[in-house]
Amino acid sequence: MAKYSIVVPFHNEEENVTILYAGLKQVMDQVDESFELILVDDGSSDRTYKLLQEIAAVDGRVLVVKLRRNFGQTSALAAGFDHASGVFILAMDGDLQHDPNDIPAFLEKLDEGYDVVSGWRNVRIDNFVFRRVPSACANWMAARLSGVRIHDFGTTFKAYRREVIQNIPLYGEMHRFIPALASLYGASICEIPIRNPKRVRGKSHYGLGRTFQVFFDLITIRFLLKHMSLPLHFFGGCGVFAIFAGSIIAGLLLGMKFLNPHLDVMEMHGHMFVIASFLIISGIQLLALGLLGELQVRHYYVSQRATSYTVDRLVRLESSDERTLLSER
């Protein structure tokens, strides 16, 4: 078992693959500890997978995970984490906007005892309007909604203890909020500044549309942090409040009818009757939704966790002495 596993997802990064591999190898050789590189091909349509194959053919410390299609960065990272064997797991992008020379700083913090070490791009070189402003807003909201006081949730460049990251189910775009999810398990979290080199090769896969996805993920994170284990406490509370308010209005209307039998309640207060009915029915539906949520939580904890990706094949050199390629389907 390696001490360190470095997980890197690639999607159409043929111009950056070999350069990043050389940089990682140089840095990790200087660290002088056992390591492995988990390189994930997330359904690339260019020569990315071919280049990864060539790297795996000459370096037994490299495992290539080829996904059947483009599942997205979160699923690619999940695939890498699931196939990593290291005591400590680092994750970074494959576009050369994360500098391998920052890795020793992550390892130093892990050795100090932290469970999660998050990178902080304190000096950004991205477009101010379309990248930096939305990112600053999203990070500000994420810090306050999650209670995890770090500056940069968006970067993939993070390091984890194996037992922490393997307890976190990843799907959607949740890789951004791993520190927030890790806080559920009492993980100790710190942040270190990292370099943010400008992309010089290949095309960026990020766009303004990601901002809206992040906004919805923030709502999800807030709910997960507060009500993941007991969704009935959230939906049930809203449902009980709605039923209580509707019952009060219905009781007042009923009391008015008893006090004045000749009063046409529907004609004079029909809108209040409709509101009361709506509140009561909505409250019952919210209670039912909370109970369904409780059933889902139970199913989650008692069933085997499903993956959000499908592996096409694994490629690794069988041994350093035998220059044969091991390929599994």
N, C-alpha and C positions, 0 to 999 in steps of 0.2 A: 504493500500500500504506500502510495506517495504521500509526502507530508503536505504538499501544495498541489491543488488542481486549479488550472486557469481555464475558464470557460469563455470562448469567444464565438458568438454567432456571426455568420456571414450571409449576406444576400447580395449577389452580383457585385462582388468586391475583387474581381480578378486582378486589378492593378495594385491592390494593397496586401494580398494574401502573403506572398513570399517576404515582403518587406517587414510586415508585422511579425511573422514567424522568426525571422532573423533577429529582430529586436528583442522578442520575448526570450529566445534561446540565450542570447548574450547576457541579458540581465539575470536570468535564473541560474545560469552557470556560475555567475559571480556570487549568488546567494549561497551556493554550496550546500543545498538541501535537496532531497529527492522531490521531483515534481513531475507532473504530467500536463499535457495540453489537450483540452477537449475542444475540438474545432467543429462547429456545427454548421452544416450547409443547409440554410433555410430555403430550399427550393430555388436555388439560383438557376438562371437560364443562360449564363455565360460560362466561362472556363473556370469558375471558382472551384467547383467540386473536383475537376481534373487536377488542378494545382494542389488541392488538399490531399488527393490521393498520392501524388508524387512526394509530398512531404512525409506522409505516413509510411511510404515505402522505404524511407531511409532513416527514420527516427522512431524507435520503439516506444518513446515517451509520448507519442502523439496518437490520439484516438479521434478519428473522424466520424461524426454522426451525420448521416445524410437523411434528411426528412423527405417525405414523398412529395410534398408541395410546400408552398410558402405559407406557413402557419402564423407568422408574425414573431416579433422579437421576444415577447414574453414566453411563448411556447418553445421557441428555440433555446432560450435560457433554461427553461424547465427541463428540456431534453438533455442539455449539458449537465445540469445539476444532478439529474437522475443517474447519469453514467459516470459521474466523478467519484473517485475513491479517496481523495485527499482528506486529511484532517481539517485543513483550511481550504476554502474555495474562493477564488477571486473571479470576478466577471468584468469584462470590458468589451467595447465595441470593436468591430473589425475594420473601421474606416480610417484608422491612424489619427483620430482626434483624441485618443487616449495614449499618453506617452508611457511605454513600458518602464522607463526610468523612474516612474513614480511608485512602482510596485514595492520596493524596499520600505517605503514609508508606511504602506498598508501592513506589511508583515511586522513591522516594529510595533504598531498599535495592537495587532493580534497577540503578539508576545506579551504585551502589557496586561492582557486579560480581557480585552473588549470582545464582544460577540459579533458585532457588526461595525465595520469601518466604512464610512461613506465618503466618496470624493466630493469636493466642493470646487466648482469652477468659479473661483472668486474674481477672476479676470476673464470676461467673456469677449470673444471676437466675432460672435454671430451678428446677423442683421438686427439692428436695434428695434425696429418696429415689429417685425414679423417673428422674431425669435426671443429677444431678450426681454421685452416688455411682457408678452404673454407668459414667459417662463417665470419672471419675477412675481407676477400675480398668482400663478398657480402654486409656486413654492410658498408664498405668504399664506395662502388659504390652506395648503396642505399642513403646514406647521401648526396652524391654529386649530384646525379640525381634528388633527390626529394627536396633538399634544407632544409630538416629537420635534424638538427645537433644532432642526438642521436647516441649512440654507438652500440645499440643492437636492431635491428629490428626483429630478429628471435624469441625472447621469446614470449610466449603467455601471460605471467604474466603482465597484464596491467589493468588499471582502467580508467573508462570513465564516463562522465556525460551522462545521458540517452538521452538527446536531440541530442548529438553529434553522438553517435554510431548508433542511429536509422536512421540517414540520410545517412549512408554509406552502399551501396549494397555490399555484400560479396559473392564471388564465386571463383572457382579455388583455389589458395593458397594465396589469397589477405589478409588473416588475419595478415600476417607478416607486411604488409605495411599500417595498419590502421592509424598510426600517419601521414604518408604522405598524405593519402586520407583525413584525418581530417583537415589537413592544408588548403585544398581547401575551407573549411567553416570558416576559420579564427580561428580555435581552438588554445587555448594556451596549449603548450606541455612542459612537463618537464620529467626528468629521475632520477630514484633513484637506488642505488646499491641494489642488492638482492643476497641471498645465492643461491648456485648451488649445492645442495646435489647430491651425486652419486646415480644412480639407483641401488637398491639392490634387487628388486623383479620384476618379469615380464621381458618381452623382449622389447627392443627398436624398435619403428616403423620407425625410421629415418635411412636413408642410403645416400650414396654418390650421388645417382641419384637425390635426392632433390635439389642438387646444380644447376643442369641444369634447373630444374623447376623455381628456384629462379631467374636465369639469365633471362629467358624469361619474368617472372613477372616484373623484373626491367624495361625491355623495355616497357611493358604495362603501368607501373606506370608513366614512363617518358612521354609517350604519353598522358595519362589521365590528368596529371597535367598541361600540356601545351596546349592540343588541344581537351579535352573532349567535351567542349561545342561548339567548332567551328572547326570540323575536316576539313571543306573545306579550312580553312586557311592553313592547312598543305599540304593536297593533292593537293589543288588548286594551291598553290604556286609552288610546284614541277611540276605540269602539265603545268602551264603557262611558267615556265622556259624552260621545254623541248620543248614546241611548239615554243617558241621564238627562241631557238637555232636551231631547225630544219628548221624554216622558213628562218633564215639568210643563212644557208647552201643552201637551195633550191633557195633562191633569188640570191645567187652568181652564182650558176649553170645556172639559167635562164638568168642572165646578160651575162655570158660567151657565151651562145647560141645566144643571140641577137647580141652581138658584132661580133661573128664569126659564121654565119649561117651554114657554112660547117663543123663546129667542131662536131665530134661525142662524145657528152658528156658522154653517157653511156659507151662507150669503154674506154675513158680516165679517167673518174671520176665516174665510176659506184659505187665504194664503198662509195663515198661521198653521192651519191643519196640514197643508201640503208640506210646510217646513218640518213640522213635527214628525210626519210620516217618513220624510226623507232622512232625517237624523236617526230615527230608530232603525230603519232598514239598513242605512249605511253602517251604523254601529254593529249590527249583527254580522254584516259582511266583513267588517274589519276583525271582529272576533274570530270568524271562520278562517280568515286569511292568516291570523296569528297562529291558530291551531295547525293549519297546513304548514306554516313555517316551522313550528315545533317538530312536526313529523319529518320535514326535510333535514333539520338539524340532527335528529335521531338517526336518520338514514345515513347522513354524512359520517357520523362518528362510529357507526357499527358496520358500515360497508367498506369494501376495499376502494381506495381512492383511484379514480380514473385519470388518465392523462389527457392533455389537450393537444396531443400531437401524435403522429404515426411515423415510426422510423422505417426507412427504406432499407438501409444497410449500415453496418459498422465496419470500419476499415482500420486495421492496426497491424503493425509488423509483429509477427508471431514471436520472434526473439531477435536480439541484437546480433546474434551470430548467424542466424539463417536469414538471408535476404529474401524471404518469401512474404507475400502479402496475405493477411488473414481477412476474409470478407464474409460477413454473416448477413443472412436475410432474416 
